[in-house]
Amino acid sequence: MPFFFVMILLLYLGGNLYIFGRGAHWLGAQPLGWKIVWSIGYWGCALLFLVSFLGRQAKLPLLHTPVLQELGTGWLVFTLYMVLGLLLFDLLKVINIRFNHSFITSLVLTLICLGYGYYHYQHPKVSVVNRVINKPLITGSATSLRVVAVSDLHLGYATDKAK
């Protein structure tokens, strides 16, 4: 089991190094101040994923826990989508299809996908479907039976009782 977690951590770190390197290359001609802001901001966000898991063990105040959880898991998804987008552009480069703005295009598409997904996460689709089954109930005392099905419900600090 520890081997699995070490591999996940190494993949996460590798993906973040890949994105960071591509972003630093994109900022190549910018002043040093922008590169410092990029470095501190990027690695601060990347560490939020680890802090969100460590925060569970440290018993942080309940006020901070949902924020850390959403930002940390959001950064994990950001990392996944950015790596996939950048790898796609790198593969296109291998077959001699050049694209000048691959980093910014991957970033914009990733942010659009994350925004779309977060909106639908906050506003889930609820469907009520009534089905009539013409079979008698097995139990003698019940007159009706209600079945509830829940699909794709993400449990965690961001999903409260009302949701």
C-alpha positions in Angstrom: 0.0 0.0 0.0 2.8 2.6 0.8 4.3 1.8 -2.7 1.0 2.9 -4.3 0.9 6.2 -2.4 4.6 6.9 -3.2 3.9 6.3 -6.9 0.9 8.6 -6.9 3.0 11.2 -5.1 5.8 10.9 -7.7 3.3 11.1 -10.6 1.8 14.2 -9.0 5.2 15.8 -8.5 6.3 14.8 -12.0 3.2 16.3 -13.6 3.7 19.5 -11.6 7.3 19.7 -12.7 6.3 19.2 -16.3 3.7 22.0 -16.1 6.0 24.3 -14.2 8.8 23.8 -16.7 6.5 24.5 -19.7 5.2 27.6 -17.9 8.6 28.8 -17.1 9.6 28.3 -20.8 6.5 30.3 -21.8 7.6 33.1 -19.4 11.1 33.1 -20.9 11.3 36.7 -22.1 9.4 38.1 -19.0 11.2 40.1 -16.2 12.6 38.2 -13.2 9.8 39.5 -11.0 7.1 37.6 -13.1 9.1 34.4 -12.9 9.4 34.7 -9.1 5.6 35.3 -8.8 5.0 32.4 -11.1 7.2 30.1 -9.1 5.8 31.0 -5.7 2.2 31.0 -6.9 2.5 27.7 -8.8 4.3 25.7 -6.0 2.0 27.2 -3.4 -1.0 25.9 -5.3 0.7 22.6 -6.0 1.3 22.1 -2.2 -2.4 22.7 -1.4 -3.2 19.2 -2.5 -0.8 17.8 0.0 -1.9 20.3 2.7 -5.5 19.3 2.2 -4.6 15.6 3.0 -2.3 16.6 5.9 -5.0 18.9 7.2 -7.3 16.0 7.8 -4.8 14.5 10.2 -3.9 17.8 11.9 -7.5 18.5 12.9 -7.6 21.9 11.4 -10.6 24.2 12.3 -13.7 23.2 10.3 -13.7 26.7 8.7 -10.5 26.0 6.8 -11.0 22.4 5.9 -13.6 22.7 3.1 -11.6 25.5 1.5 -8.4 23.5 1.5 -10.2 20.4 0.3 -11.8 22.2 -2.7 -8.6 24.0 -3.7 -6.4 21.0 -3.2 -8.5 18.6 -5.2 -9.2 21.3 -7.7 -5.4 21.6 -8.2 -5.1 17.8 -8.7 -7.7 18.0 -11.5 -6.0 21.0 -12.9 -2.7 19.1 -13.0 -4.3 16.2 -14.7 -5.9 18.3 -17.5 -2.9 20.5 -18.0 -0.6 17.5 -18.4 -3.0 15.9 -20.9 -3.3 19.2 -22.8 0.5 19.8 -22.9 1.2 16.2 -23.8 -1.2 16.5 -26.7 0.6 19.5 -28.1 3.9 17.8 -27.6 2.7 14.8 -29.6 1.5 17.1 -32.3 5.0 18.7 -32.3 6.5 15.2 -32.8 4.5 14.7 -36.0 5.5 18.2 -37.2 2.3 20.0 -36.4 3.5 23.2 -34.7 1.3 25.3 -32.5 2.7 28.6 -31.2 0.7 29.1 -28.1 0.4 25.5 -26.7 0.8 26.5 -23.0 -1.7 29.3 -23.0 -4.2 27.2 -25.1 -3.9 24.3 -22.6 -4.3 26.7 -19.7 -7.4 28.3 -21.1 -9.0 25.0 -22.1 -8.3 23.6 -18.7 -9.8 26.5 -16.9 -12.9 26.4 -19.1 -13.3 22.6 -18.4 -12.7 23.2 -14.6 -15.2 26.1 -14.5 -17.8 24.0 -16.4 -17.3 21.0 -14.1 -17.4 23.1 -11.0 -20.6 24.8 -12.0 -22.3 21.5 -12.6 -20.9 20.2 -9.3 -22.5 23.1 -7.5 -25.7 22.7 -9.4 -26.4 19.0 -9.8 -29.1 17.7 -12.0 -31.9 16.0 -10.1 -34.3 13.8 -11.9 -37.4 12.3 -10.5 -38.7 9.3 -12.3 -41.8 7.5 -11.3 -42.2 3.8 -12.3 -45.2 1.7 -11.7 -44.4 -2.0 -11.1 -47.5 -4.2 -11.3 -46.3 -6.8 -8.8 -47.5 -7.4 -5.3 -45.3 -6.5 -2.3 -43.8 -9.4 -0.5 -44.3 -7.9 3.0 -47.9 -7.8 4.1 -47.9 -4.5 6.1 -46.4 -2.2 3.4 -48.7 -0.6 0.8 -46.0 1.1 -1.2 -42.3 0.9 -1.9 -40.0 3.8 -2.6 -36.6 3.2 -4.2 -34.0 6.0 -4.3 -31.0 5.8 -6.7 -28.1 8.2 -6.4 -25.5 8.4 -9.1 -22.2 10.3 -9.4 -22.4 12.0 -6.0 -19.0 13.1 -4.7 -18.8 12.9 -1.0 -16.5 15.1 1.0 -16.4 18.5 2.8 -18.0 20.3 -0.2 -21.1 18.0 -0.2 -23.2 18.9 2.8 -26.5 17.3 4.1 -28.6 19.7 2.0 -26.9 18.5 -1.2 
